Amino acid sequence: MGITFKMSLFKYKTFFSFFFLLGIKICLSQVPQDFLIHRVKKGETLTQIIDYYSISEAQLNEYNPSLKKLGIKKRMVLRIPVYQKIKHFDADKQNKSVKSFEIHIVEPKETKWRLAFEYGMTINELDSLNPQILDGLKIGQEIRVRNIDLSKTIPEKDSIYNYYQVLQSEGYYRIEKKLGVNRYVLDSLNPNLEKTGLQVGMILRIPDSLSGKFKIENDLLVERVNLIDSIFKKRKIKMGLLLPFKAKEIIFDSIENTKKVLEERNLHTISLDFYSGVLFALQRASRSGLEIDLSTFDTENNKLKINDIVASGSLDTLDLIIGPLIPSNFDYLSNQKQLINIPKIAPLSSKPVNFRKNVFQSVTDENIFREKMYEYLEKKLDSTHHILIVADSKNKIIEDELKLKFPWAINLKPEKADYIIPELVDSLLLDSIPNKIILETQSFPLIASALSQFSAQNRQFRDVQVFTTYRSNIYNNENLSRKSLGGIRFTYPTGTKPLDQTTGNKFVDEFVQNYGKPPNNNALRGYDVVLDAILRFAVSKDIRKSIDLGETQYKSNRFFYRKNENESFTNKSVYILQHKGYEIYEIKE
């Protein structure tokens, strides 16, 4: 009897174990209904993530193979499988009335427009349900939102779309004119439009390539300030322009010598190009009813000459001074006590000037470019990408900062002669996942070698893209072809966007009629800097009060001045550009 009992117990255990293991197998082999994206936070553990999403470690590892190799790391992006849950009948729940709203707890970096989009609401509706958020959201705040299926919310990595808030009296036609997106595209990306139609305050999803001339603030398209159509408070402006024409050095009696000097890129040609842009800006301002009294001075690139100009008193009654171009000469001028209360704009050089009272540095600083690019890279790159950092010895600090942000990245050390070995590049790049290269150097030989090698590696089964956090003028070398840059989708921050010189561009056509050739970068800079300064003065009566107007944009340059502690001002505008094929596109992030 005892033996029979033991055998029965054994059979029972075997039977139970069989179905227990079968249950585990079924659970593990279950096909996920969807996937969520989770970015690992500082100090977060694997156990916490598993408990939070109610999944097993095996299920997490199955869809994140890098976990076994790298372990859990900060900023790692994980795919969280979502399985269909078995629904149990709940009689008590069925008798309860469905709530008309849910409670949402505000998380870091959430914005009102994004919550409105996620919960199918307008921003006004969200505000009306939550009067406490009229002045903005606060982390941890409990707010009321519509009771909807949260599986339809926007995923964290949603880079292929932009978002736009419908304004008063806007219909499909007006939106198409502003953004370039037609009704068919809008309806396909926003299925709820078939039921509701366009409503004021509604948030629409649109392709990221169709965003018109709008800028992006907190992921939402916002119209830029257009000062040319503003109401002017000051219509007469006295402006001084100091440029190193060095006219005395040009021998006008000799046509050949004069032609030779003007054909070479030097201070003569840079000044003349910049000056042509300035004059063109004054023409545009005059058409808007502004009267500009321009006083032009030749500094001869000489501090003694600048001192004579200051001593003459010719600058004392001006509203605004543009220049000199050379940073050392600009610093000499800005240090003159009698000019301390006059706004002075450093117009062209990327080299920093001394920040003194009423000094405006119009060229964005290298550190601002890097900060903006760091933010962009942290959004775009994650542990699903194979990252290589190529930096020379002069960029060791930048290399270390990048390594902190992307600890799984691999360092590719260039040779001392500033080139990289093709066999090494080939061995370090992978076919299975996207290869993201961050190139940090201002050495042209290394730039040419690296771009050539990475371009050659970019093929059908090997995806290679190259970034840099700072693109200096060394990249303007004519030996770097647009074709090779387009193949590797070269992406970088800059302060200047290339002008579209396609046929029919009225600006270019009119410039050619006036000066016999299209505007180059120096001419465009002269146009943009001066027109912006004039309009800011005209709208605010004082350029220093105009910083509250926000960011402005013209033909190739943007201006977003911020005030420093010593009453100087810095332009913090940045473009992020990307080569695609033979074209260069702005990435609006």
C-alpha positions as CSV (number, residue, x, y, z in Angstrom):
1,M,0.0,0.0,0.0
2,G,2.8,2.3,0.9
3,I,4.5,1.5,-2.4
4,T,1.3,2.2,-4.3
5,F,1.0,5.5,-2.5
6,K,4.6,6.6,-3.4
7,M,4.1,5.7,-7.1
8,S,0.8,7.7,-7.2
9,L,2.5,10.7,-5.7
10,F,5.4,10.3,-8.2
11,K,2.9,10.3,-11.0
12,Y,1.1,13.3,-9.6
13,K,4.4,15.2,-9.3
14,T,5.3,14.2,-12.9
15,F,1.9,15.3,-14.2
16,F,2.1,18.6,-12.3
17,S,5.6,19.3,-13.5
18,F,4.7,18.6,-17.1
19,F,2.0,21.1,-17.2
20,F,4.0,23.7,-15.2
21,L,6.8,23.5,-17.7
22,L,4.3,23.5,-20.5
23,G,2.8,26.7,-19.1
24,I,6.2,28.4,-18.9
25,K,6.9,27.4,-22.5
26,I,3.6,28.7,-23.7
27,C,4.2,32.0,-21.8
28,L,7.7,32.4,-23.3
29,S,6.6,31.5,-26.8
30,Q,3.6,33.9,-26.7
31,V,3.7,36.5,-29.5
32,P,3.8,40.0,-28.2
33,Q,0.8,42.2,-29.1
34,D,2.9,45.3,-29.2
35,F,6.2,46.8,-28.0
36,L,6.9,49.7,-25.7
37,I,10.2,51.7,-25.7
38,H,11.9,52.1,-22.3
39,R,15.0,54.3,-21.8
40,V,17.0,53.2,-18.7
41,K,17.2,55.8,-16.0
42,K,20.2,56.5,-13.7
43,G,20.3,53.8,-11.0
44,E,17.5,51.7,-12.5
45,T,17.9,47.9,-12.1
46,L,16.9,45.0,-14.3
47,T,14.6,43.8,-11.4
48,Q,12.8,47.1,-11.2
49,I,12.1,47.1,-15.0
50,I,10.8,43.5,-15.0
51,D,8.5,44.2,-12.0
52,Y,7.3,47.4,-13.5
53,Y,6.2,45.9,-16.8
54,S,5.2,42.5,-15.3
55,I,7.3,40.4,-17.6
56,S,10.0,37.8,-17.0
57,E,13.8,38.3,-17.4
58,A,13.7,35.7,-20.2
59,Q,11.1,37.7,-22.1
60,L,13.1,40.9,-21.8
61,N,16.3,39.2,-22.9
62,E,14.6,37.6,-25.9
63,Y,13.9,41.0,-27.5
64,N,17.0,42.8,-26.2
65,P,20.0,40.5,-27.0
66,S,22.6,43.2,-26.0
67,L,21.5,42.9,-22.4
68,K,23.5,39.7,-21.9
69,K,26.6,41.2,-23.4
70,L,26.5,44.7,-22.0
71,G,24.3,44.4,-18.9
72,I,21.9,47.2,-17.9
73,K,23.3,50.7,-18.6
74,K,22.0,54.2,-18.2
75,R,20.2,55.6,-21.3
76,M,20.1,52.1,-22.8
77,V,16.9,51.7,-24.9
78,L,15.0,48.5,-24.3
79,R,12.1,46.9,-26.3
80,I,9.4,45.9,-23.8
81,P,7.1,43.2,-25.1
82,V,3.4,43.7,-24.4
83,Y,1.4,40.5,-24.2
84,Q,-2.4,40.1,-24.5
85,K,-3.9,39.8,-21.0
86,I,-6.6,37.3,-20.2
87,K,-9.8,39.2,-19.3
88,H,-11.8,38.1,-16.3
89,F,-15.4,38.8,-16.0
90,D,-16.1,41.3,-13.2
91,A,-19.8,41.8,-12.5
92,D,-19.2,44.6,-10.1
93,K,-17.1,46.5,-12.6
94,Q,-19.7,46.1,-15.3
95,N,-22.3,47.7,-13.1
96,K,-20.1,50.8,-12.6
97,S,-20.4,53.7,-14.9
98,V,-17.4,54.4,-17.1
99,K,-15.5,57.5,-15.9
100,S,-15.3,60.4,-18.3
101,F,-11.7,61.2,-17.4
102,E,-8.5,59.6,-16.1
103,I,-5.8,60.9,-13.8
104,H,-2.4,61.4,-15.4
105,I,0.8,62.1,-13.4
106,V,3.1,64.6,-15.1
107,E,6.5,63.2,-15.9
108,P,9.7,65.2,-16.7
109,K,9.8,66.9,-20.1
110,E,6.1,66.4,-20.8
111,T,4.3,69.3,-22.5
112,K,0.7,70.3,-22.7
113,W,0.4,69.9,-26.4
114,R,1.8,66.4,-26.4
115,L,-0.6,65.3,-23.6
116,A,-3.4,66.9,-25.6
117,F,-2.4,64.8,-28.6
118,E,-2.0,61.6,-26.7
119,Y,-5.4,61.8,-25.0
120,G,-7.3,63.1,-28.1
121,M,-7.9,66.6,-26.6
122,T,-7.3,70.2,-27.5
123,I,-5.0,72.3,-25.4
124,N,-8.0,74.5,-24.4
125,E,-9.9,71.4,-23.3
126,L,-6.9,70.3,-21.2
127,D,-6.7,73.7,-19.6
128,S,-10.4,73.9,-18.8
129,L,-10.2,70.5,-17.0
130,N,-7.1,71.6,-15.1
131,P,-7.1,75.3,-14.3
132,Q,-4.0,74.8,-12.2
133,I,-1.9,74.2,-15.4
134,L,-2.7,77.4,-17.1
135,D,0.9,78.7,-16.3
136,G,2.5,75.4,-17.2
137,L,3.0,71.8,-16.1
138,K,4.9,70.7,-13.0
139,I,6.5,67.3,-12.5
140,G,4.4,65.0,-10.3
141,Q,1.2,67.1,-10.9
142,E,-2.0,65.0,-11.1
143,I,-4.2,66.3,-14.0
144,R,-7.4,65.1,-15.5
145,V,-7.4,63.8,-19.1
146,R,-9.8,61.9,-21.4
147,N,-10.4,58.2,-20.6
148,I,-9.1,56.6,-23.8
149,D,-7.0,53.6,-24.9
150,L,-3.4,54.5,-23.9
151,S,-2.0,52.1,-26.3
152,K,-2.5,54.7,-29.0
153,T,-0.2,57.3,-27.4
154,I,2.8,58.5,-29.4
155,P,5.9,56.4,-28.9
156,E,9.0,58.0,-27.2
157,K,11.0,57.7,-30.4
158,D,8.8,59.6,-32.9
159,S,11.3,61.3,-35.2
160,I,9.4,60.9,-38.5
161,Y,6.7,63.4,-37.6
162,N,6.2,67.0,-36.6
163,Y,3.1,68.3,-34.8
164,Y,1.1,71.4,-35.4
165,Q,-1.7,73.2,-33.5
166,V,-4.7,74.3,-35.5
167,L,-5.3,78.1,-35.2
168,Q,-8.5,80.1,-35.4
169,S,-10.3,80.0,-38.8
170,E,-7.8,77.6,-40.3
171,G,-9.0,75.1,-42.8
172,Y,-7.2,72.5,-45.0
173,Y,-6.4,75.0,-47.7
174,R,-4.6,77.4,-45.3
175,I,-2.7,74.7,-43.6
176,E,-1.5,73.3,-47.0
177,K,-0.3,76.8,-47.9
178,K,1.6,77.2,-44.6
179,L,3.0,73.7,-44.2
180,G,2.9,72.1,-47.7
181,V,0.8,69.2,-46.5
182,N,-2.5,68.4,-48.3
183,R,-5.8,67.1,-46.9
184,Y,-5.2,63.5,-48.0
185,V,-1.9,63.3,-46.0
186,L,-3.5,65.0,-43.0
187,D,-6.5,62.6,-43.0
188,S,-4.2,59.6,-43.3
189,L,-2.0,60.6,-40.4
190,N,-4.9,61.9,-38.2
191,P,-7.8,59.3,-38.6
192,N,-9.9,61.2,-36.0
193,L,-10.3,64.1,-38.5
194,E,-13.0,62.0,-40.4
195,K,-15.2,62.2,-37.3
196,T,-14.4,65.6,-35.8
197,G,-13.1,67.7,-38.7
198,L,-10.5,70.5,-38.0
199,Q,-11.0,72.1,-34.6
200,V,-9.2,75.1,-33.1
201,G,-6.5,74.0,-30.7
202,M,-6.3,70.5,-32.2
203,I,-2.9,68.9,-32.5
204,L,-2.1,67.4,-36.0
205,R,0.6,65.0,-36.9
206,I,2.4,65.8,-40.1
207,P,5.5,64.4,-41.9
208,D,8.8,65.9,-40.5
209,S,9.8,66.9,-44.0
210,L,6.7,69.2,-44.4
211,S,7.1,72.0,-41.8
212,G,7.3,75.1,-43.9
213,K,9.4,77.9,-42.4
214,F,8.3,77.0,-38.9
215,K,10.6,76.3,-35.9
216,I,10.2,73.6,-33.3
217,E,9.7,74.3,-29.6
218,N,9.2,71.3,-27.3
219,D,8.5,69.2,-30.4
220,L,5.7,71.5,-31.6
221,L,5.8,73.6,-34.8
222,V,5.8,77.4,-34.0
223,E,5.8,80.3,-36.4
224,R,9.0,82.3,-36.4
225,V,9.0,86.1,-35.6
226,N,8.6,88.1,-38.8
227,L,9.8,91.6,-38.0
228,I,9.4,92.9,-41.6
229,D,5.6,92.9,-41.1
230,S,5.7,94.3,-37.6
231,I,4.7,97.8,-36.5
232,F,7.7,100.1,-36.4
233,K,8.2,102.4,-33.4
234,K,11.4,104.0,-34.9
235,R,11.7,104.8,-38.6
236,K,15.0,106.7,-38.7
237,I,18.2,104.9,-37.7
238,K,21.8,106.1,-37.8
239,M,24.2,103.2,-38.4
240,G,28.0,103.0,-38.7
241,L,29.8,100.3,-40.7
242,L,33.5,99.7,-40.1
243,L,35.2,97.4,-42.7
244,P,38.8,96.7,-43.6
245,F,38.5,97.7,-47.3
246,K,42.2,98.7,-47.3
247,A,41.4,100.8,-50.4
248,K,44.8,102.6,-50.3
249,E,46.5,99.3,-51.2
250,I,44.6,98.8,-54.4
251,I,46.4,100.4,-57.4
252,F,43.4,101.6,-59.4
253,D,45.7,102.9,-62.2
254,S,46.5,99.3,-63.1
255,I,43.5,97.4,-64.2
256,E,45.3,94.0,-64.2
257,N,46.6,94.5,-60.7
258,T,43.2,95.6,-59.4
259,K,41.5,92.6,-61.1
260,K,44.1,90.2,-59.6
261,V,43.6,91.6,-56.0
262,L,39.8,91.4,-56.3
263,E,39.9,87.8,-57.7
264,E,41.7,86.5,-54.6
265,R,40.0,85.8,-51.3
266,N,41.3,88.4,-48.9
267,L,40.1,91.3,-46.8
268,H,39.3,93.4,-49.9
269,T,37.0,90.8,-51.4
270,I,35.4,89.8,-48.0
271,S,34.7,93.4,-47.2
272,L,33.2,94.1,-50.6
273,D,31.0,91.0,-50.5
274,F,29.8,91.8,-47.0
275,Y,29.2,95.5,-48.1
276,S,27.1,94.4,-51.0
277,G,24.9,92.4,-48.6
278,V,24.6,95.4,-46.3
279,L,23.5,97.7,-49.2
280,F,21.0,95.1,-50.3
281,A,19.5,95.0,-46.8
282,L,19.2,98.8,-46.7
283,Q,17.2,98.6,-50.0
284,R,14.9,96.0,-48.4
285,A,14.4,98.2,-45.3
286,S,13.7,101.3,-47.3
287,R,10.9,99.5,-49.1
288,S,9.3,99.0,-45.7
289,G,9.4,102.7,-45.0
290,L,12.6,102.8,-42.9
291,E,15.1,105.6,-43.4
292,I,18.7,104.5,-42.7
293,D,21.6,107.0,-42.4
294,L,24.7,104.9,-43.1
295,S,28.2,106.1,-42.3
296,T,30.9,103.8,-43.8
297,F,34.5,103.8,-42.6
298,D,37.6,102.0,-43.9
299,T,39.5,100.7,-40.9
300,E,42.4,99.6,-43.2
301,N,42.8,96.7,-40.7
302,N,44.8,99.1,-38.6
303,K,44.2,100.1,-34.9
304,L,45.7,103.5,-35.5
305,K,43.2,104.2,-38.2
306,I,40.4,103.0,-35.9
307,N,41.7,105.3,-33.2
308,D,41.5,108.2,-35.7
309,I,37.9,107.3,-36.5
310,V,36.9,107.2,-32.8
311,A,38.8,110.5,-32.1
312,S,36.9,112.3,-34.9
313,G,33.7,111.9,-33.0
314,S,31.9,110.5,-36.1
315,L,30.7,107.4,-34.1
316,D,29.4,109.2,-31.0
317,T,25.8,110.0,-32.2
318,L,25.1,106.6,-33.9
319,D,22.3,104.3,-32.9
320,L,24.2,101.2,-33.9
321,I,27.7,100.1,-35.0
322,I,28.5,97.1,-37.2
323,G,32.1,95.9,-37.1
324,P,35.0,95.9,-37.4
325,L,35.3,92.4,-38.9
326,I,38.6,91.3,-37.3
327,P,38.0,90.3,-33.6
328,S,41.1,92.1,-32.2
329,N,40.0,95.3,-34.0
330,F,36.5,94.9,-32.7
331,D,37.7,94.5,-29.2
332,Y,39.8,97.6,-29.5
333,L,36.7,99.6,-30.6
334,S,34.4,98.1,-28.0
335,N,36.9,99.2,-25.3
336,Q,36.5,102.9,-26.1
337,K,34.7,104.5,-23.2
338,Q,32.8,107.1,-25.3
339,L,31.1,104.3,-27.3
340,I,30.1,102.1,-24.3
341,N,26.4,102.9,-24.5
342,I,26.1,102.3,-28.3
343,P,25.2,98.7,-29.4
344,K,28.2,97.2,-31.3
345,I,27.7,94.0,-33.4
346,A,30.6,91.6,-34.2
347,P,29.3,90.5,-37.6
348,L,31.3,87.8,-39.2
349,S,34.2,86.1,-37.4
350,S,33.5,82.9,-35.5
351,K,36.5,83.7,-33.2
352,P,35.2,85.0,-29.8
353,V,35.3,88.7,-29.0
354,N,35.5,90.2,-25.5
355,F,32.0,90.4,-23.9
356,R,31.7,94.0,-22.8
357,K,28.6,96.1,-22.2
358,N,26.4,96.5,-25.3
359,V,28.5,94.0,-27.3
360,F,26.5,91.7,-29.6
361,Q,28.3,88.5,-30.7
362,S,26.2,87.6,-33.8
363,V,28.1,84.4,-34.6
364,T,27.1,81.4,-32.5
365,D,29.9,80.1,-30.3
366,E,31.5,76.7,-30.8
367,N,30.4,75.5,-27.4
368,I,26.8,76.2,-28.2
369,F,27.0,74.2,-31.4
370,R,28.5,71.2,-29.4
371,E,25.8,71.5,-26.6
372,K,23.0,71.4,-29.2
373,M,24.6,68.5,-31.1
374,Y,25.0,66.5,-27.8
375,E,21.3,66.9,-27.2
376,Y,20.5,65.8,-30.7
377,L,22.8,62.8,-30.5
378,E,21.4,61.7,-27.1
379,K,17.9,61.7,-28.7
380,K,18.9,59.8,-31.8
381,L,21.6,57.3,-30.7
382,D,21.0,54.4,-28.3
383,S,22.3,51.0,-27.5
384,T,20.7,49.5,-30.6
385,H,23.3,51.4,-32.6
386,H,27.0,50.5,-33.1
387,I,28.8,53.8,-32.3
388,L,32.4,54.6,-33.2
389,I,34.2,57.8,-32.0
390,V,37.0,59.0,-34.1
391,A,38.9,61.9,-32.5
392,D,42.4,63.3,-32.8
393,S,44.6,64.3,-29.8
394,K,43.4,67.9,-29.9
395,N,39.8,66.7,-29.3
396,K,40.5,64.4,-26.4
397,I,38.2,66.4,-24.1
398,I,35.3,66.0,-26.6
399,E,36.1,62.3,-27.0
400,D,35.9,61.8,-23.2
401,E,32.5,63.7,-23.0
402,L,31.1,61.6,-25.8
403,K,32.3,58.4,-24.1
404,L,30.4,59.4,-20.9
405,K,27.3,59.9,-22.9
406,F,27.7,56.7,-24.9
407,P,29.7,54.3,-22.7
408,W,29.2,51.4,-25.1
409,A,30.9,53.3,-28.0
410,I,34.2,52.1,-29.5
411,N,37.1,54.4,-29.9
412,L,38.9,54.4,-33.3
413,K,42.3,56.0,-32.9
414,P,43.7,57.7,-36.0
415,E,47.4,57.3,-37.0
416,K,49.8,60.0,-36.1
417,A,50.0,61.1,-39.7
418,D,46.2,61.9,-39.5
419,Y,44.7,59.0,-41.4
420,I,42.8,55.8,-40.5
421,I,43.7,52.3,-41.7
422,P,41.1,50.9,-44.1
423,E,41.4,47.3,-42.7
424,L,40.8,48.6,-39.2
425,V,37.7,50.5,-40.3
426,D,36.4,47.4,-42.1
427,S,36.9,45.2,-39.0
428,L,35.2,47.6,-36.6
429,L,32.0,48.2,-38.6
430,L,29.1,45.8,-38.5
431,D,26.6,44.5,-41.0
432,S,23.9,43.6,-38.6
433,I,23.1,47.0,-37.0
434,P,23.4,50.7,-38.0
435,N,26.9,52.1,-37.7
436,K,27.0,55.7,-36.2
437,I,30.3,57.5,-36.5
438,I,31.1,60.6,-34.5
439,L,34.1,62.4,-36.1
440,E,35.9,65.1,-34.0
441,T,38.8,66.8,-35.8
442,Q,39.8,70.0,-37.6
443,S,42.6,68.3,-39.5
444,F,41.7,68.2,-43.2
445,P,43.9,65.1,-44.0
446,L,42.1,63.2,-41.2
447,I,38.7,64.5,-42.4
448,A,39.4,63.5,-46.0
449,S,40.7,60.1,-45.0
450,A,37.8,59.3,-42.6
451,L,35.0,60.4,-44.9
452,S,36.5,58.5,-47.8
453,Q,36.8,55.3,-45.7
454,F,33.3,55.5,-44.2
455,S,31.8,56.4,-47.6
456,A,33.4,53.3,-49.1
457,Q,32.0,51.1,-46.2
458,N,28.5,52.4,-46.8
459,R,26.9,49.6,-48.9
460,Q,23.8,47.4,-49.2
461,F,24.2,45.4,-46.1
462,R,26.3,47.9,-44.1
463,D,24.6,51.2,-43.0
464,V,27.1,54.0,-42.1
465,Q,26.2,57.5,-41.0
466,V,28.7,60.2,-39.9
467,F,28.2,63.1,-37.4
468,T,30.3,65.8,-35.9
469,T,29.6,68.1,-33.0
470,Y,31.5,71.0,-34.7
471,R,32.0,71.8,-38.3
472,S,34.6,74.4,-38.9
473,N,35.4,76.2,-42.2
474,I,37.9,73.4,-43.0
475,Y,35.0,71.4,-44.3
476,N,34.4,74.0,-47.0
477,N,37.4,72.5,-48.9
478,E,36.3,71.9,-52.5
479,N,37.9,68.4,-52.4
480,L,35.1,67.2,-50.2
481,S,32.4,66.2,-52.6
482,R,28.7,66.6,-51.9
483,K,28.1,63.1,-53.3
484,S,30.3,61.4,-50.6
485,L,28.9,63.6,-47.8
486,G,25.4,62.7,-49.0
487,G,26.1,59.0,-49.1
488,I,27.0,58.9,-45.4
489,R,24.3,61.5,-44.5
490,F,26.8,63.8,-42.9
491,T,25.1,65.6,-40.0
492,Y,26.4,68.6,-38.2
493,P,25.5,71.9,-36.3
494,T,26.1,75.2,-37.9
495,G,25.1,78.9,-37.8
496,T,24.5,79.3,-41.5
497,K,22.2,77.4,-43.8
498,P,22.9,77.3,-47.6
499,L,20.7,79.6,-49.6
500,D,18.4,77.9,-52.1
501,Q,19.6,79.4,-55.4
502,T,17.1,77.6,-57.6
503,T,15.7,79.3,-60.7
504,G,12.9,81.7,-59.8
505,N,14.4,82.8,-56.5
506,K,13.5,86.5,-56.5
507,F,16.1,87.3,-54.0
508,V,18.9,85.8,-56.0
509,D,17.7,87.3,-59.3
510,E,17.4,90.8,-57.8
511,F,20.9,90.5,-56.3
512,V,22.4,89.4,-59.6
513,Q,20.8,92.4,-61.3
514,N,22.4,94.7,-58.8
515,Y,25.8,93.2,-58.4
516,G,26.3,90.9,-61.4
517,K,26.7,87.6,-59.5
518,P,24.8,85.6,-56.9
519,P,25.4,86.4,-53.2
520,N,28.1,84.3,-51.5
521,N,28.1,83.5,-47.8
522,N,29.7,86.8,-46.8
523,A,27.1,88.8,-48.8
524,L,24.3,86.8,-47.2
525,R,25.8,87.4,-43.8
526,G,26.0,91.1,-44.4
527,Y,22.4,91.1,-45.5
528,D,21.0,89.1,-42.6
529,V,23.0,90.7,-39.8
530,V,22.2,94.3,-40.9
531,L,18.5,93.7,-41.7
532,D,18.0,91.9,-38.4
533,A,19.6,94.8,-36.5
534,I,17.7,97.5,-38.3
535,L,14.3,95.7,-37.8
536,R,15.0,95.0,-34.2
537,F,15.7,98.7,-33.7
538,A,12.6,99.8,-35.7
539,V,10.3,97.5,-33.8
540,S,11.6,98.0,-30.2
541,K,13.2,101.5,-30.5
542,D,16.3,99.8,-29.0
543,I,18.0,96.6,-30.1
544,R,18.7,95.7,-26.5
545,K,15.0,95.6,-25.8
546,S,14.3,93.4,-28.8
547,I,15.7,90.1,-27.3
548,D,12.2,89.4,-25.9
549,L,10.9,89.1,-29.5
550,G,12.5,85.6,-29.7
551,E,14.3,84.0,-32.6
552,T,14.4,85.6,-36.1
553,Q,15.4,84.1,-39.4
554,Y,16.4,85.6,-42.7
555,K,18.0,84.2,-45.9
556,S,20.8,82.0,-44.3
557,N,21.1,83.1,-40.7
558,R,19.1,83.0,-37.5
559,F,19.4,85.3,-34.5
560,F,18.4,84.4,-31.0
561,Y,20.2,86.8,-28.7
562,R,20.5,86.1,-25.0
563,K,21.7,88.6,-22.4
564,N,24.9,87.8,-20.4
565,E,25.6,89.0,-16.9
566,N,27.8,91.9,-18.0
567,E,25.1,93.3,-20.3
568,S,26.6,91.8,-23.4
569,F,24.6,89.6,-25.8
570,T,25.2,86.2,-27.5
571,N,23.5,84.7,-30.5
572,K,22.5,81.1,-29.5
573,S,20.8,80.0,-32.8
574,V,21.8,76.7,-34.3
575,Y,20.9,74.8,-37.5
576,I,21.3,71.1,-37.6
577,L,21.9,70.1,-41.2
578,Q,22.2,66.8,-43.0
579,H,23.5,65.9,-46.4
580,K,21.2,63.6,-48.4
581,G,22.3,62.8,-52.0
582,Y,23.5,66.1,-53.5
583,E,21.2,68.2,-51.2
584,I,21.5,69.7,-47.7
585,Y,18.4,69.6,-45.5
586,E,17.7,71.1,-42.1
587,I,16.7,68.7,-39.3
588,K,14.1,70.4,-37.2
589,E,14.4,69.0,-33.7
